[in-house]
């Protein structure tokens, strides 16, 4: 799962709300066992979303992508169905 918001929509809880809905749908409607989110290591706002929703940091992939001539790592977070607490 990934997400991106325009600057004027950032900081309003919209991404967290959308991710929460996608998690509910993934576990309850699609009967998936696990949801993963990949986030750039330097993107603190995006990292806060899976951390706030109870995801576990699985790994860091070093030098995953190049943005504007700099290489960044990727943090992979995951959440298992039995760990999901929709009221968080």
VOTOR-478628 format. One record per residue: residue number from 0; residue in three letters; x, y, z of N, C-alpha, C in turn. Coordinates in steps of 0.001 Angstrom, whole numbers, plus 500000, padded with zeros to 6 digits. Example, Ala and Ser with C-alpha at 12.3 -4.5 7.8 and 13.67 -1.06 7.14 Angstrom:
! VOTOR-478628
{n 0; res Ala; n_px 513190; n_py 494310; n_pz 507800; ca_px 512300; ca_py 495500; ca_pz 507800; c_px 513200; c_py 496700; c_pz 507800}
{n 1; res Ser; n_px 512850; n_py 497750; n_pz 507080; ca_px 513670; ca_py 498940; ca_pz 507140; c_px 512900; c_py 500030; c_pz 507870}
//
This chain:
! VOTOR-478628
{n 0; res Unk; n_px 500851; n_py 498839; n_pz 500000; ca_px 500000; ca_py 500000; ca_pz 500000; c_px 500900; c_py 501227; c_pz 500000}
{n 1; res Unk; n_px 500538; n_py 502204; n_pz 499277; ca_px 501254; ca_py 503464; ca_pz 499261; c_px 500264; c_py 504610; c_pz 499196}
{n 2; res Unk; n_px 500716; n_py 505801; n_pz 499495; ca_px 499825; ca_py 506955; ca_pz 499487; c_px 500640; c_py 508216; c_pz 499251}
{n 3; res Unk; n_px 499959; n_py 509216; n_pz 498727; ca_px 500585; ca_py 510510; ca_pz 498476; c_px 499490; c_py 511567; c_pz 498500}
{n 4; res Unk; n_px 499752; n_py 512666; n_pz 499191; ca_px 498797; ca_py 513769; ca_pz 499266; c_px 499446; c_py 515052; c_pz 498782}
{n 5; res Unk; n_px 498651; n_py 515912; n_pz 498205; ca_px 499132; ca_py 517237; ca_pz 497858; c_px 499361; c_py 518048; c_pz 499128}
{n 6; res Unk; n_px 500205; n_py 519041; n_pz 499053; ca_px 500574; ca_py 519841; ca_pz 500222; c_px 499368; c_py 520424; c_pz 500959}
{n 7; res Unk; n_px 498385; n_py 520878; n_pz 500234; ca_px 497243; ca_py 521526; ca_pz 500905; c_px 496348; c_py 520541; c_pz 501649}
{n 8; res Unk; n_px 496527; n_py 519243; n_pz 501408; ca_px 495732; ca_py 518223; ca_pz 502098; c_px 496506; c_py 517545; c_pz 503229}
{n 9; res Unk; n_px 497796; n_py 517802; n_pz 503302; ca_px 498670; ca_py 517169; ca_pz 504288; c_px 498378; c_py 517688; c_pz 505696}
{n 10; res Unk; n_px 498529; n_py 516810; n_pz 506685; ca_px 498379; ca_py 517209; ca_pz 508076; c_px 496954; c_py 517276; c_pz 508579}
{n 11; res Unk; n_px 496001; n_py 516757; n_pz 507811; ca_px 494588; ca_py 516815; ca_pz 508204; c_px 494023; c_py 515445; c_pz 508582}
{n 12; res Unk; n_px 494884; n_py 514440; n_pz 508613; ca_px 494427; ca_py 513107; ca_pz 508981; c_px 493781; c_py 512326; c_pz 507856}
{n 13; res Unk; n_px 493800; n_py 512871; n_pz 506647; ca_px 493129; ca_py 512212; ca_pz 505520; c_px 493795; c_py 510896; c_pz 505138}
{n 14; res Unk; n_px 495119; n_py 510871; n_pz 505097; ca_px 495825; ca_py 509642; ca_pz 504719; c_px 495596; c_py 508560; c_pz 505766}
{n 15; res Unk; n_px 495653; n_py 508923; n_pz 507034; ca_px 495412; ca_py 507936; ca_pz 508095; c_px 494002; c_py 507366; c_pz 507981}
{n 16; res Unk; n_px 493032; n_py 508223; n_pz 507746; ca_px 491642; ca_py 507773; ca_pz 507605; c_px 491496; c_py 506841; c_pz 506398}
{n 17; res Unk; n_px 492109; n_py 507198; n_pz 505281; ca_px 492028; ca_py 506376; ca_pz 504067; c_px 492714; c_py 505030; c_pz 504265}
{n 18; res Unk; n_px 493893; n_py 505034; n_pz 504893; ca_px 494618; ca_py 503785; ca_pz 505143; c_px 493811; c_py 502897; c_pz 506077}
{n 19; res Unk; n_px 493211; n_py 503486; n_pz 507104; ca_px 492371; ca_py 502719; ca_pz 508029; c_px 491227; c_py 502024; c_pz 507273}
{n 20; res Unk; n_px 490603; n_py 502734; n_pz 506367; ca_px 489508; ca_py 502154; ca_pz 505571; c_px 490014; c_py 501035; c_pz 504659}
{n 21; res Unk; n_px 491173; n_py 501239; n_pz 504052; ca_px 491747; ca_py 500194; ca_pz 503195; c_px 492130; c_py 498949; c_pz 503988}
{n 22; res Unk; n_px 492615; n_py 499144; n_pz 505201; ca_px 492944; ca_py 498000; ca_pz 506060; c_px 491673; c_py 497228; c_pz 506392}
{n 23; res Unk; n_px 490636; n_py 497940; n_pz 506824; ca_px 489357; ca_py 497282; ca_pz 507123; c_px 488859; c_py 496489; c_pz 505921}
{n 24; res Unk; n_px 488898; n_py 497104; n_pz 504763; ca_px 488443; ca_py 496438; ca_pz 503537; c_px 489314; c_py 495216; c_pz 503226}
{n 25; res Unk; n_px 490611; n_py 495369; n_pz 503368; ca_px 491540; ca_py 494276; ca_pz 503071; c_px 491298; c_py 493065; c_pz 503963}
{n 26; res Unk; n_px 491091; n_py 493308; n_pz 505240; ca_px 490906; ca_py 492201; ca_pz 506174; c_px 489471; c_py 491663; c_pz 506190}
{n 27; res Unk; n_px 488486; n_py 492543; n_pz 506123; ca_px 487093; ca_py 492115; ca_pz 506283; c_px 486409; c_py 491707; c_pz 504985}
{n 28; res Unk; n_px 486729; n_py 492365; n_pz 503901; ca_px 486071; ca_py 492060; ca_pz 502624; c_px 486918; c_py 491134; c_pz 501743}
{n 29; res Unk; n_px 488213; n_py 491391; n_pz 501701; ca_px 489101; ca_py 490592; ca_pz 500849; c_px 489702; c_py 489399; c_pz 501587}
{n 30; res Unk; n_px 489534; n_py 489368; n_pz 502882; ca_px 490043; ca_py 488295; ca_pz 503744; c_px 491553; c_py 488089; c_pz 503581}
{n 31; res Unk; n_px 492283; n_py 489193; n_pz 503439; ca_px 493743; ca_py 489108; ca_pz 503382; c_px 494293; c_py 488826; c_pz 504767}
{n 32; res Unk; n_px 495472; n_py 488261; n_pz 504833; ca_px 496125; ca_py 487927; ca_pz 506098; c_px 497107; c_py 489002; c_pz 506547}
{n 33; res Unk; n_px 497618; n_py 489802; n_pz 505592; ca_px 498649; ca_py 490784; ca_pz 505925; c_px 498544; c_py 491979; c_pz 504974}
{n 34; res Unk; n_px 498823; n_py 493155; n_pz 505507; ca_px 498905; ca_py 494385; ca_pz 504717; c_px 500304; c_py 494953; c_pz 504917}
{n 35; res Unk; n_px 500928; n_py 495380; n_pz 503834; ca_px 502254; ca_py 495989; ca_pz 503899; c_px 502199; c_py 497421; c_pz 503400}
{n 36; res Unk; n_px 503034; n_py 498254; n_pz 504011; ca_px 503208; ca_py 499639; ca_pz 503576; c_px 504701; c_py 499879; c_pz 503442}
{n 37; res Unk; n_px 505118; n_py 500450; n_pz 502318; ca_px 506509; ca_py 500819; ca_pz 502095; c_px 506644; c_py 502331; c_pz 502117}
{n 38; res Unk; n_px 507604; n_py 502832; n_pz 502903; ca_px 507763; ca_py 504271; ca_pz 503104; c_px 509240; c_py 504635; c_pz 502993}
{n 39; res Unk; n_px 509536; n_py 505750; n_pz 502355; ca_px 510919; ca_py 506234; ca_pz 502285; c_px 511422; c_py 506563; c_pz 503692}
{n 40; res Unk; n_px 512656; n_py 506204; n_pz 503980; ca_px 513204; ca_py 506396; ca_pz 505324; c_px 513203; c_py 507860; c_pz 505764}
{n 41; res Unk; n_px 513314; n_py 508768; n_pz 504836; ca_px 513369; ca_py 510186; ca_pz 505186; c_px 511997; c_py 510851; c_pz 505283}
{n 42; res Unk; n_px 510923; n_py 510113; n_pz 505014; ca_px 509579; ca_py 510692; ca_pz 505009; c_px 508902; c_py 510457; c_pz 506362}
{n 43; res Unk; n_px 509184; n_py 511331; n_pz 507311; ca_px 508700; ca_py 511154; ca_pz 508679; c_px 507179; c_py 511206; c_pz 508787}
{n 44; res Unk; n_px 506527; n_py 512056; n_pz 507998; ca_px 505063; ca_py 512128; ca_pz 508049; c_px 504420; c_py 510835; c_pz 507566}
{n 45; res Unk; n_px 504946; n_py 510273; n_pz 506496; ca_px 504400; ca_py 509002; ca_pz 505997; c_px 504722; c_py 507846; c_pz 506931}
{n 46; res Unk; n_px 505864; n_py 507876; n_pz 507561; ca_px 506231; ca_py 506825; ca_pz 508511; c_px 505303; c_py 506834; c_pz 509722}
{n 47; res Unk; n_px 504806; n_py 508009; n_pz 510091; ca_px 503935; ca_py 508122; ca_pz 511265; c_px 502618; c_py 507371; c_pz 511080}
{n 48; res Unk; n_px 502156; n_py 507226; n_pz 509850; ca_px 500855; ca_py 506587; ca_pz 509613; c_px 500861; c_py 505109; c_pz 510001}
{n 49; res Unk; n_px 501751; n_py 504280; n_pz 509455; ca_px 501726; ca_py 502875; ca_pz 509889; c_px 502084; c_py 502716; c_pz 511369}
{n 50; res Unk; n_px 502951; n_py 503578; n_pz 511871; ca_px 503316; ca_py 503491; ca_pz 513284; c_px 502110; c_py 503812; c_pz 514165}
{n 51; res Unk; n_px 501313; n_py 504794; n_pz 513765; ca_px 500114; ca_py 505186; ca_pz 514506; c_px 499049; c_py 504081; c_pz 514465}
{n 52; res Unk; n_px 499006; n_py 503337; n_pz 513366; ca_px 497964; ca_py 502328; ca_pz 513177; c_px 498374; c_py 500935; c_pz 513655}
{n 53; res Unk; n_px 499512; n_py 500828; n_pz 514299; ca_px 499899; ca_py 499568; ca_pz 514911; c_px 500694; c_py 498610; c_pz 514040}
{n 54; res Unk; n_px 501234; n_py 499085; n_pz 512927; ca_px 502064; ca_py 498246; ca_pz 512068; c_px 503398; c_py 497956; c_pz 512741}
{n 55; res Unk; n_px 504027; n_py 496871; n_pz 512338; ca_px 505353; ca_py 496490; ca_pz 512804; c_px 506363; c_py 496780; c_pz 511701}
{n 56; res Unk; n_px 507493; n_py 497371; n_pz 512075; ca_px 508561; ca_py 497590; ca_pz 511092; c_px 509220; c_py 496255; c_pz 510797}
{n 57; res Unk; n_px 509132; n_py 495816; n_pz 509554; ca_px 509653; ca_py 494513; ca_pz 509146; c_px 511135; c_py 494596; c_pz 508766}
{n 58; res Unk; n_px 511473; n_py 495592; n_pz 507939; ca_px 512861; ca_py 495705; ca_pz 507489; c_px 513107; c_py 497074; c_pz 506873}
{n 59; res Unk; n_px 514365; n_py 497358; n_pz 506644; ca_px 514777; ca_py 498552; ca_pz 505907; c_px 515582; c_py 498076; c_pz 504712}
{n 60; res Unk; n_px 515173; n_py 498507; n_pz 503547; ca_px 515909; ca_py 498193; ca_pz 502327; c_px 516765; c_py 499414; c_pz 502014}
{n 61; res Unk; n_px 518072; n_py 499255; n_pz 502080; ca_px 518977; ca_py 500385; ca_pz 501870; c_px 519093; c_py 500722; c_pz 500391}
{n 62; res Unk; n_px 519293; n_py 502014; n_pz 500104; ca_px 519461; ca_py 502506; ca_pz 498729; c_px 518373; c_py 501980; c_pz 497794}
{n 63; res Unk; n_px 517140; n_py 502044; n_pz 498242; ca_px 516019; ca_py 501489; ca_pz 497496; c_px 515674; c_py 502309; c_pz 496257}
{n 64; res Unk; n_px 515700; n_py 503631; n_pz 496399; ca_px 515293; ca_py 504474; ca_pz 495274; c_px 516098; c_py 505762; c_pz 495228}
{n 65; res Unk; n_px 516185; n_py 506302; n_pz 494033; ca_px 516882; ca_py 507558; ca_pz 493828; c_px 515853; c_py 508652; c_pz 493567}
{n 66; res Unk; n_px 515922; n_py 509710; n_pz 494374; ca_px 515047; ca_py 510867; ca_pz 494198; c_px 515910; c_py 512112; c_pz 494139}
{n 67; res Unk; n_px 515809; n_py 512822; n_pz 493039; ca_px 516580; ca_py 514057; ca_pz 492858; c_px 518072; c_py 513852; c_pz 493089}
{n 68; res Unk; n_px 518584; n_py 512723; n_pz 492622; ca_px 520010; ca_py 512458; ca_pz 492695; c_px 520509; c_py 511901; c_pz 494024}
{n 69; res Unk; n_px 519609; n_py 511686; n_pz 494977; ca_px 519996; ca_py 511105; ca_pz 496260; c_px 519308; c_py 509763; c_pz 496431}
{n 70; res Unk; n_px 520011; n_py 508837; n_pz 497060; ca_px 519444; ca_py 507518; ca_pz 497314; c_px 518844; c_py 507461; c_pz 498718}
{n 71; res Unk; n_px 517672; n_py 506852; n_pz 498793; ca_px 516956; ca_py 506710; ca_pz 500057; c_px 516596; c_py 505255; c_pz 500284}
{n 72; res Unk; n_px 516532; n_py 504909; n_pz 501544; ca_px 516091; ca_py 503578; ca_pz 501908; c_px 514576; c_py 503506; c_pz 501940}
{n 73; res Unk; n_px 514090; n_py 502296; n_pz 502119; ca_px 512656; ca_py 502037; ca_pz 502175; c_px 512378; c_py 501203; c_pz 503418}
{n 74; res Unk; n_px 511453; n_py 501665; n_pz 504248; ca_px 511036; ca_py 500893; ca_pz 505408; c_px 509775; c_py 500128; c_pz 505025}
{n 75; res Unk; n_px 509779; n_py 498840; n_pz 505305; ca_px 508606; ca_py 498012; ca_pz 505053; c_px 507936; c_py 497738; c_pz 506397}
{n 76; res Unk; n_px 506692; n_py 498162; n_pz 506498; ca_px 505868; ca_py 497908; ca_pz 507678; c_px 504837; c_py 496860; c_pz 507302}
{n 77; res Unk; n_px 504439; n_py 496039; n_pz 508274; ca_px 503350; ca_py 495110; ca_pz 507992; c_px 502423; c_py 495004; c_pz 509192}
{n 78; res Unk; n_px 501219; n_py 494564; n_pz 508899; ca_px 500190; ca_py 494370; ca_pz 509915; c_px 499465; c_py 493082; c_pz 509589}
{n 79; res Unk; n_px 499401; n_py 492171; n_pz 510555; ca_px 498682; ca_py 490923; ca_pz 510374; c_px 497226; c_py 491111; c_pz 510782}
{n 80; res Unk; n_px 496369; n_py 490323; n_pz 510168; ca_px 494925; ca_py 490455; ca_pz 510427; c_px 494611; c_py 490364; c_pz 511917}
{n 81; res Unk; n_px 495239; n_py 489431; n_pz 512617; ca_px 494940; ca_py 489248; ca_pz 514037; c_px 495477; c_py 490392; c_pz 514910}
{n 82; res Unk; n_px 496324; n_py 491240; n_pz 514356; ca_px 496864; ca_py 492375; ca_pz 515098; c_px 496018; c_py 493650; c_pz 514929}
{n 83; res Unk; n_px 495141; n_py 493652; n_pz 513955; ca_px 494398; ca_py 494864; ca_pz 513600; c_px 493403; c_py 495240; c_pz 514691}
{n 84; res Unk; n_px 493508; n_py 496484; n_pz 515133; ca_px 492578; ca_py 497060; ca_pz 516095; c_px 491965; c_py 498293; c_pz 515453}
{n 85; res Unk; n_px 490790; n_py 498152; n_pz 514842; ca_px 490218; ca_py 499243; ca_pz 514047; c_px 489917; c_py 500523; c_pz 514812}
{n 86; res Unk; n_px 489884; n_py 500481; n_pz 516122; ca_px 489558; ca_py 501681; ca_pz 516900; c_px 490762; c_py 502525; c_pz 517272}
{n 87; res Unk; n_px 491949; n_py 502128; n_pz 516780; ca_px 493161; ca_py 502926; ca_pz 517073; c_px 493077; c_py 504243; c_pz 516334}
//
